[in-house]
Amino acid sequence: MSSKKITFKDLFSFKWYVHQMSGWTRTSYILLIFGYLVITYSSFFAGSPINHMTWWTFVAAILGFTTTLAITNARPLNGVFGLLSALIYIAMALQANNPADAVLQAVYIVLLDIPVLIMPGWAMDVEKRIRFIHETDARGEKHGKSFWYPVLIGSAIVAFIAAYLFETQVLHTPRPVADSAVLATGLVGALLTTFRFSEAFAMWLIQGVAQVLLWGLTAVHGDANWVLFLTYMLYVGNDLIGVFQSSWFHHKVYTQEIIQSHVK
């Protein structure tokens, strides 16, 4: 499938999902199966009441977790999977009084899902476009590290301050610091992923820990069940795979080829 142009229709083809879920690391497949079992058990067999929100949470957790593992293996399933899970997460975040997390899910739709729906080929051959920010100058890119570092840091600061002020001065939510931190780190992670920077998974790891804290506090306060807390724990496991095993951090061959061709 990677040899031909990908169309919008392909995003609804079974072959597309088979292709995007093939070639993953063995660790990723093990985590995928383990994650499905954890999500299923915590959703239906942990003693919590089963209602419509249980099913919506289950669907969002399965789709979201699968999507993050696919991104880690440079085989994104953004688009349909990401859009559906993000929409459900938005509803749950708003119901749980975590508005900044709802905004973050909207950011994911704009930066990670819509590009795939508009330009399906954007999700192909991702491993060939991944690089570190400090490699942009050597690769001859228009924007180097002197551009990207201020943009990313500035985005995080503005997002945190705006979310914190809105939650404390307008909405008066119960977890403004944790919720705002999730938005700030998630925004940077999404930007790094969209522009194919290796630092994305270092930021996803930080954001994963922030999400665990946020939804742990949310569950303790009685505003949500523990399914999302456990799901984000699984996300942290996926982030560790991204840092230690995936091509997001180990791509020297492609980088050297591009640098050499640029020198010539």
DRENMISE-83505 format. One record per residue (C-alpha): z, x, y. Coordinates in Angstrom, 3 decimals. Last residue first. Example, Ala and Ser with C-alpha at 12.3 -4.5 7.8 and 13.67 -1.06 7.14 Angstrom:
2
((7.140,13.670,-1.060))
((7.800,12.300,-4.500))
***
This chain:
264
((-2.652,26.067,17.066))
((0.925,25.815,18.337))
((0.855,22.015,17.969))
((-0.389,22.305,14.368))
((2.468,24.689,13.650))
((5.052,22.364,15.200))
((3.720,19.382,13.271))
((3.755,21.232,9.944))
((7.230,22.616,10.650))
((8.597,19.130,11.318))
((7.073,17.661,8.183))
((8.562,20.373,5.969))
((11.948,20.421,7.727))
((12.692,16.767,6.962))
((16.274,16.616,5.761))
((18.413,14.576,8.145))
((16.450,11.340,8.271))
((14.871,12.376,4.977))
((17.954,11.022,3.215))
((20.695,12.812,1.323))
((23.725,13.867,3.382))
((23.540,11.926,6.643))
((21.725,8.835,5.396))
((23.878,8.707,2.277))
((26.940,8.754,4.527))
((25.456,5.879,6.514))
((25.058,3.876,3.298))
((28.740,4.291,2.528))
((29.540,3.171,6.068))
((27.380,0.093,5.504))
((29.426,-0.692,2.387))
((32.551,-0.786,4.554))
((30.550,-3.055,6.836))
((30.129,-5.485,3.960))
((33.840,-5.334,3.149))
((34.762,-6.366,6.703))
((31.977,-8.948,6.669))
((33.419,-10.577,3.546))
((37.024,-10.494,4.757))
((37.099,-13.959,6.293))
((36.795,-14.638,10.016))
((38.878,-15.601,13.079))
((42.253,-15.305,11.320))
((43.570,-12.487,13.520))
((43.651,-10.193,10.477))
((40.021,-11.101,9.746))
((38.937,-10.239,13.296))
((40.951,-7.011,13.240))
((39.143,-5.966,10.068))
((35.896,-7.150,11.624))
((36.337,-4.861,14.620))
((37.728,-1.884,12.700))
((34.940,-2.005,10.114))
((32.375,-2.407,12.899))
((33.699,0.680,14.717))
((33.537,2.677,11.468))
((29.943,1.574,11.032))
((29.134,2.498,14.635))
((30.344,6.057,14.068))
((28.262,6.295,10.881))
((25.304,4.663,12.612))
((25.587,7.316,15.347))
((25.348,10.170,12.849))
((22.609,8.167,11.207))
((20.508,7.896,14.338))
((20.784,11.623,15.070))
((17.641,12.017,12.986))
((15.512,10.458,15.730))
((12.797,7.954,14.833))
((12.292,6.287,18.249))
((13.456,2.935,16.908))
((16.263,4.567,14.942))
((17.641,6.445,17.951))
((17.433,3.293,20.079))
((19.180,1.242,17.374))
((21.968,3.793,17.011))
((22.428,3.930,20.781))
((22.740,0.140,20.940))
((25.091,0.109,17.946))
((27.442,2.620,19.566))
((27.725,0.643,22.804))
((27.835,-2.803,21.166))
((30.493,-1.819,18.612))
((32.587,-0.185,21.356))
((32.437,-3.420,23.358))
((33.794,-5.420,20.414))
((36.621,-2.954,19.758))
((37.643,-2.857,23.417))
((37.285,-6.602,24.065))
((39.206,-7.859,20.997))
((40.859,-11.213,21.877))
((38.154,-12.573,24.219))
((38.869,-13.417,27.869))
((35.379,-14.843,28.427))
((34.854,-13.981,32.099))
((37.005,-11.042,33.231))
((37.974,-9.396,29.945))
((34.850,-10.102,27.885))
((32.392,-9.596,30.733))
((34.145,-6.446,31.945))
((34.190,-4.954,28.441))
((30.556,-5.830,27.728))
((29.302,-4.328,30.992))
((31.453,-1.197,30.624))
((30.419,-0.585,27.019))
((26.717,-1.218,27.587))
((26.585,0.942,30.732))
((28.326,3.848,28.992))
((26.176,3.671,25.860))
((22.917,3.401,27.806))
((23.876,6.355,30.013))
((24.570,8.533,26.980))
((21.238,7.592,25.420))
((19.174,8.034,28.590))
((20.959,11.266,29.580))
((20.311,12.799,26.123))
((16.713,11.600,25.857))
((15.227,13.092,29.003))
((16.544,16.660,28.872))
((15.919,16.514,25.102))
((12.194,16.204,25.584))
((9.868,13.398,26.658))
((6.112,14.007,26.482))
((6.306,15.563,23.030))
((5.121,19.110,22.383))
((6.721,19.411,18.957))
((8.870,22.313,20.176))
((10.181,20.130,23.028))
((10.965,17.185,20.736))
((12.875,19.330,18.254))
((16.201,19.042,20.135))
((16.119,15.279,19.587))
((15.934,15.742,15.836))
((12.841,14.549,13.994))
((11.489,11.593,11.982))
((7.789,10.802,12.297))
((6.605,11.803,8.813))
((9.548,10.026,7.122))
((8.465,6.734,8.704))
((5.227,6.640,6.742))
((5.055,2.830,7.125))
((7.301,0.519,9.150))
((5.169,0.708,12.302))
((2.230,-0.506,10.194))
((3.653,-4.028,10.588))
((2.950,-4.004,14.348))
((4.101,-7.345,15.803))
((6.541,-8.254,13.013))
((7.618,-4.633,12.581))
((8.158,-4.150,16.326))
((10.072,-7.490,16.410))
((12.637,-6.329,13.857))
((14.153,-3.030,15.019))
((14.311,-2.961,18.811))
((14.247,-6.639,19.802))
((15.980,-8.054,16.724))
((18.521,-5.223,16.718))
((19.291,-5.956,20.370))
((19.967,-9.583,19.438))
((22.404,-8.319,16.801))
((24.082,-6.254,19.510))
((24.458,-9.328,21.716))
((26.296,-11.063,18.870))
((28.514,-7.994,18.484))
((29.283,-8.232,22.195))
((30.239,-11.896,21.734))
((32.984,-11.272,19.116))
((34.851,-14.602,19.342))
((34.552,-15.313,15.575))
((32.151,-18.229,16.118))
((30.002,-16.022,18.338))
((29.936,-13.277,15.719))
((29.072,-15.768,12.961))
((26.149,-17.257,14.881))
((24.804,-13.820,15.812))
((25.219,-12.582,12.221))
((23.028,-15.464,11.011))
((20.282,-14.543,13.474))
((20.604,-10.857,12.567))
((20.275,-11.539,8.834))
((17.082,-13.559,9.309))
((15.504,-11.056,11.688))
((16.335,-8.041,9.545))
((14.876,-9.532,6.391))
((11.702,-10.800,8.127))
((11.096,-7.756,10.297))
((13.028,-4.749,9.165))
((12.565,-3.808,5.521))
((12.259,-0.143,6.458))
((11.228,2.415,3.817))
((12.629,5.617,5.348))
((15.336,5.729,2.645))
((18.074,5.005,5.179))
((15.976,2.157,6.577))
((15.837,0.571,3.117))
((19.603,0.877,2.727))
((20.098,-0.836,6.085))
((17.779,-3.704,5.139))
((19.482,-4.314,1.799))
((22.869,-4.540,3.525))
((21.560,-6.955,6.143))
((19.846,-9.211,3.612))
((22.853,-9.372,1.276))
((25.406,-9.745,4.100))
((23.378,-12.404,5.903))
((22.908,-14.431,2.711))
((26.593,-14.229,1.811))
((27.730,-15.132,5.320))
((25.434,-18.157,5.302))
((26.756,-19.221,1.896))
((30.401,-18.889,2.886))
((29.670,-20.622,6.198))
((28.397,-23.654,4.267))
((31.643,-23.925,2.308))
((33.522,-22.076,-0.420))
((37.248,-21.745,0.278))
((38.537,-18.202,-0.284))
((39.925,-17.267,-3.702))
((38.158,-13.931,-4.153))
((35.432,-15.286,-6.447))
((32.723,-16.641,-4.156))
((32.158,-14.401,-1.142))
((34.267,-11.370,-2.084))
((32.731,-11.319,-5.571))
((29.143,-11.676,-4.376))
((29.525,-9.094,-1.614))
((31.183,-6.593,-3.956))
((28.577,-7.117,-6.700))
((25.668,-6.806,-4.276))
((27.226,-3.658,-2.843))
((27.593,-2.031,-6.249))
((23.938,-2.775,-7.030))
((22.759,-1.371,-3.687))
((25.170,1.598,-3.877))
((23.693,2.595,-7.244))
((20.169,2.188,-5.891))
((21.027,4.313,-2.871))
((22.568,7.054,-5.009))
((19.388,7.225,-7.085))
((17.398,7.921,-3.939))
((14.815,5.349,-2.929))
((11.197,5.607,-4.083))
((10.657,1.876,-4.377))
((12.252,-0.798,-2.187))
((9.485,-0.712,0.412))
((6.804,-0.983,-2.266))
((8.438,-3.899,-4.085))
((9.051,-5.600,-0.729))
((5.405,-5.319,0.279))
((4.201,-6.369,-3.179))
((6.105,-9.675,-2.844))
((3.976,-10.492,0.190))
((5.456,-12.115,3.272))
((5.351,-8.923,5.353))
((1.809,-8.403,4.061))
((0.627,-11.368,6.136))
((1.570,-9.532,9.329))
((-0.873,-6.790,8.358))
((-0.447,-3.298,6.944))
((-3.485,-1.037,7.164))
((-4.258,0.668,3.908))
((-3.020,3.895,2.275))
((0.662,2.912,2.370))
((0.000,0.000,0.000))
***
